[in-house]
Amino acid sequence: MTWRALRDITVLVVLYYVVPLGGDRADPMLWVRLAVVLVGFVVLGRAIARRVARHSDDTTSGRGVEGLLVAVVAGVLFAAAADYLVATTQQGQFDGLATRTDALYFALSTLTTVGFGDIHPVGQMARAVVIAQLLFDVIVIATAAGVIARQARRRAGTRQVSINVERSGAELPRP
C-alpha cells in the first residue's frame, strides 16, 4: 500500500469521527446531513466503478486495487455515518447501536457478511439504509472480484507468452 492510500484512509477515518452527526429530528440540518450521506453513497459507488475501470488494466502498480481499497473504506464510513445518523435521531430504529464505533462495527460486519446479530435494524428507516448498504456491498464485492479475475487472467496470459517465447528461443517483445 502506498503512502497516498494510507493517508487517504487515515483522513477518512478521522473525518468520520470528527464531523458532527446526529441532532434533533426537527432540525432541518439533520435532513441535509442524511441527504449528503445518501448522495455520497451514490457518488462513491460511481467513483469506485470509474476508478477501478480506469486502473484495472494496470497490473504493475496496483493502483486499481489501492483505489478500490480506499473507495471501500470510504463506502464503509459513509454507511456507518448513515447508520449512526439514523440510530441517534430516530429512536428504536437500531437495536444495539449507540456510538460511532458501534456503527462502524455494524457497517463492517454487514460488508463482510458476517452479521453477528448483536446490532440489527428494527425500524423501517434503518432497514432502508441497510438495504442501500447491502446494494453498495454487492457492487463492491462484484467490482473486487472483477479486478482480481482480470489481473489473474492478464498475468496468466503474460506467463503463457513468456513460456512460448522461451520454448521457441525468440526474444520477448519489449513493452
N, C-alpha and C positions, 0 to 999 in steps of 0.2 A: 504494500500500500504506500502511495506517495504521501509526502508531507501535505500536499494540497488537499487530498481526500481526507486525511486525518484532521486537518484544520477545519475543513467544511463540516465534518461530522461533529467536531467539538463545538463549533459555533452554533450549530443547530440544536444540540442538546442544551447548551447554556441558554439560548433563547427560549427553548421550551419551558425551562424552569423560571425564567425571569419575566417573560411577557405576561402582563396581567390578564387573567381569565376569571370567569365567574362574575357574580354580581346579582343584583335584584332582577327578578323576572320582568318587572315593569320598566327597567332601564332600557331605553332604545339602543344603547351601545352594545348591550348583550346580544341582541339580534344581529347587529352589524358584525360583531366578532364571530358569531356562529356562521353567518353567511361567508365571511372571509375564510374561515376554516374549511367549509364545504367547497367553496370555489377553489381554494388552494388544493384540495384533493383532486379536482378535475384537471386543473392546470398541471399539477405534478404528474398525474398519470400520463398526460400527453407529452410532457417533457421527458419522462422516462422512455417512452416509446421512441421519440425522436433521437434522443441522445444515444440510446443503445443501437438504434438502426444506423446512426452515423458512425459509431465506433466499433460495431460488432465485427467488422472485417479486419480490424487491427489486432492481430494475434500476438504481436511482439511487445507492445507497450502495456497491454491490459487495460487500456482506457475504457473500453466498453464495460468490463466487469467492475472497475472502480466507479464509473459513472452510475452503474446500476446500484452498487452498494450505497453510495451517497443518496441516491434517489429513494432507495428503500428505507434508509434511516429517516429521511425527511417524511416519507409517507407514514411510517410508524409514528413519528412525532405528531404529525397532523391528526392522525387517528386518535392518539392519546389525548391531544388537546380537545378534540370534539367530544370524546368520551367524558373527559373531566368537566368540560363546559356543561354538558347535559346533566351529569351527575350532581353538580353543585348548584345548578339553577332550577332544576326540575326534580323536586323531591320524589323519591320512590321509583326513579327510572332505572337505577342500577342497584343491585344488591352486592355490598362489599366494596364499593369503590368510593373512597373518601379523599384520597390525596393524588397529587400528580404522579407520584411513583406508582400508586395503585393503577392509575390509568395507563401508564407506560407498560407496566407488567401485563395488564389485560390486552393492550394492543399487540404486544409481542407474542403473547400466548395465542392470540387469535391468528396472527400472521403465520406462526409456526404450526398451527392447527393442533396444538397440544390441548388447550381448553380444559384446565384443571377443574373448573366448575365453582371455584370459590368466589369468583366475580362473574356476574352474568346480567344481561339486560332483562328488565322486568316490564318496563313501560313501553308504549308504542314509539315514542320519540327515540328512546335508547335503541330499540330494535331497528329502527330505520337507519340510525347512524351506524350500527353494526353491520347492517346489510351493505351499506356503502363501503365499509371496511372490507368485508368479505369479497366484494366485487374487485376492489383495488388489489386485494391479496391474490386473487386468481390471475389478474393481469400481470402482477409482479412475478408470480411463480411461472406463468407461461413464458414471459419475456426472458427470465433467467434460464429456463430450460432451452429456449431457442438459441440464446447466446452460447451456452455451453455446447449444445449439439453442433452449431455452426462452426465453432472453433475446433471441436474434435474432428469434424469432417475435413476441415481445411488442413489440420495437422496430419491427419491420416493420408490425405492426398499428397501433401508435400513429402511425407515419408516414402510413399509409394514411388513418386517421381525420382527421389534420391536412389532408391533401391534399383529401379530400372536403369538409371543412368550409370550406376556403379557396375551393373552387370554388362552393360553394353560397352563400357570403357570410354564413353563420351564425357565431355565437360558439362558440369552443371550450368544451367543458364544463370546469368547474373541479374539480380533484381534491379 
